[in-house]
């Protein structure tokens, strides 16, 4: 069992033999119906998360950059702006009762998507999933968290100190069009990322090569179409100390079609 948390959803995934399909469906349905949250297992998982933060963010060069810091510069709503990992102070404040209430509110069949793949019979898989999950009590699906916010005038600037980074890094973030209402404009930004940094001959790559700058770009802090509006078109560059963030921004403007 493993899991990943994204801005708008958490996924849990596991790989098992096809013969274990019914057993794993039973376990997942049982977890959804009757997860037991206690101070003891919360304390254990809290320490697991803290260690993950130490390994992946605090003690690693460019750890989590830019998604742990850029949203707080660009956005105002807490749901859009906060560090998704959470800081240690917030983790320590969480109680078992709060976690149990969150689980009871959001972890239900109507708020979940089940995906099965592999060497399995589709009809049998559907019947097995129905058998296990239809016993989980249904309840109203919670309303989505409000995420909308006005477009903010720029430029908006922020600085973070990374003692482990061998070179400075600059992240440029641009608010993306809402793919729910303007998918064509969003897809155009995906094409733009390819034009800017999709190959060694891409315009921004070539424009920064003489300055020994390594640069990438893309739609979404976690990849394209992974979050509801607002989301971010990002350009991330690591560069020598003598190259400034202003030069990176200027080169980006010059390279953009």
N, C-alpha and C positions, 0 to 999 in steps of 0.2 A: 504494500500500500504506500502510495506517495501522493502528495498534493501540492498544488501551486495556487497562489492567490494573485488575481489580477484586479484592476480597478473596479470592475463590475461583477465579478464572479469568482468563485473558487472551484477548482476541479480536483477530483480525487480519481486516481487511476491505478490499476493493478493488472498484472499479466499472470494468468493462471492456465493450467491445462484445460482443454475443452471439456474434459470429463468433470471438472470442478465447477462448471457453470452454475448449476442449481445451488451448490453450497455457497458460492461467493454472492449470489443474489440474495440468499437467505441472510447472510451476514450483513450485507449493506442495508437490507430492509429492516433488520433488527436494530442496526445502529441508528437508522433514521427514526425508528419508533421509540427507542428507549435508551438513548445515550445517557450514561450516568456521569454527571459532572460533579466532582468533589474538589474540596480544597487541595487534597493530596495530588490528584492527577492534574489539576490546574497548575499547581506548583511545579510538577515535573515538566509539563509542556512549556511553561513559562521559561524555565531554564534552557530547554531545547531551543526555543526561539532566540533567547539572548545569545546563546552560543553561535547560532546561525548568523546573527547580526555581527558578532565579533569576527567570524570567519569571512563573511561575504562583504562586509561593509567597513567596519571600524579598522581592521588590521590588514586590509588589502588595498593595494594601489588602485585608485579610481573606483573603490568599492561602491557599487550601486549607481555610479555616475552615468547619466544625469538624473535618472528617475527619482532618486531619493531627495534631490535638492531643487531641480528645475520647476516642478509644479508650484512650490511655495512662492516662487518669483512671479509666475504667470497668472496664478488664480487666487481668488479670495475665499470662496466657500471652503470650509474645512474638508469636506468630502473630496474635493478636487485638489486641495493644496497640501495636505499633510503627507508626511513620509509614510508610505504604505507598510513598512516594517514596524513602525511605532518606536518610540523611544523607551528607554528602560523605566522611566518614571511612570509613563502611562501603563506599561505592562504590569508594574508592581501594584498599581491601583485597581486593576481588574479583579473582580470577585467571582466566586463560583456562581453566585446567584445571578449576576449580570450575564455571565456566559451561558448559563442554562436558559435564561429568558431569551437571549439572542437566538440560541439554537431552536428553541420551541417556536419562535416567531418566523424564522426563515428556512429551517431545514424540514421541508415537507414535500410530498410528491408534486403538488401543484407549482412548486417553485424550483423544480429540479428537471434536468434533462438526463436521461439514461442512454448511453451509447454502448453498443456491443459490436464487436467485430472479431473475425477469426474463422476457424474451421468449425462453424456451428450451423445448425439448421435454423434459418430465420423464424419459421413458424414455431418451432419448439422453444426458441429463445424468447419470443413474445409471450407464449403461454407460461413459461417459467417465471418471467418477470412479473406478469400479471398476477400469478398465484402468490408471489412473495409480497409484492407492494400493495395489492388491493386491501390487505389487512391493516396497512398503516392508516391511522385516522386522518381524514381530510379536514382541512380548515381553510379559512379565507387566506388568499395570497396577500402578503403585505404590499402596501403601496410603494412604488419606487422612491428612493431617496431623491429629493430635489437636487439637481445638479446644474441647472441653467444659471449662467451669469453673464453680465454684459461684457461686450468687447472692451478691453481696457486700452487706453492710449499708451503708447510706448515712446521711447524704449524703457523697459523695466530691467533693472540690473541687480545682480546679487553676486556675492563672493563666498567661497567656502575654502577652508584650509585643509589640505591633505598632506600629512607629514610623510606618507609613504610614496607619493607620486614622483616618479623620476623626472617628469617634465610637466609644465603647465598644461591644462586642458581647458578648452572653451566649449560651451554648449550654447547653441542658438535655438530658441524655441519659437514656433509660430503657430498660432491657433489655426486648426484645420477647419474646413467647412464641415457642417453636420452631415454625415453620410446618410442619415435618415431622411433628410429633406433635400439634399443636393449631392447625390452619389457621384454624378459626373465630375463635379469639381473636386471631390475627395480623390477619385481615381486619377484625376489629372496630377495631383500631388504625388501619387505613387509613381507615375511616369517621370515627374520632375526629379524624384530621388534617384532614379536610374540615370537620368541625363547628367545629374550633378556628380554622383560618386559611384555609379554602377560598374565601372571598369576603370582600368588605368588610363584610358583615353577620355574619360568623362571630363566635362568642362571644369568642375571645381577641383578635381584631383590634379588635373594638369596645371591649373592656375596656382596651386599651392605647392606643387612638387619641388620647385626651385628653393622654397623656404624650408624644406625638410619637415613638412606638416603631413601627418596622417589623418585623414578625414573620412567620415562616413555620414550617411543621411538616411532618413526613412520616415514613414508615417507611423505615428503612435509610439508612446513610450515603451510599449510591449509588443509592437508590431502592428501592421495595418488591421483595421476593423476589429480591434480587441477591446474597445471601450466606447461607451456612449459619449455624445457631445457633452462637455468639451474634451477634445484630445489635441495632440501636439505633433506638428511636423518638426523633427529635430535634426540638427547638424552638429556633430561632435568632432572636435579636432584636438589632437595632442600636438604640441608644437614646442620649438626651442624657446627659451626665456626671452630672447631678443625679438621674437614675433609676438605682437600684441593681439588681444582679443579684437581690437578695432580693425586690425589688418585682416583678421579672419572674416569679420563681418563685411568689410569692403570687398574682399575677394569673392565672397558669396554673392553680393549684389552684382558684381561684374560678370560672374559666371552664369547667373540665372537668365533664362531665355526671356 
